[in-house]
Amino acid sequence: MGEEYVKETKIRDLSIEEKQNQLMISIIKTKKELDVASKNFEFADGDLIDYYTYQMKAARAKLDYLIKRAKKEGMVLPMLEQIELRHKQAI
């Protein structure tokens, strides 16, 4: 609703620093999506319980992937470790 399609830049056209920045932005966005789904789940009823359960599961899977990818690329940031730690505690 109100969102519009935004063409993304091809990753191979970015520098290493820009790729890492995009990866960190993706991690932060995914973490926010997980937080929103978790909060909504707390107040959901009926069929919405299933909906938010699937949203949380999808966001967790995406977050796990992004964190593994960031570690593989050698990104070591305190913020990344905090996100991972909070994510594991939420499971």
Secondary structure, DSSP 8 states (H G I E B T S, - for coil): ----------GGGS-HHHHHHHHHHHHHHHHHHHHHHHHHHHT--THHHHHHHHHHHHHHHHHHHHHHHHHHTT---HHHHHHHHHHHHH-
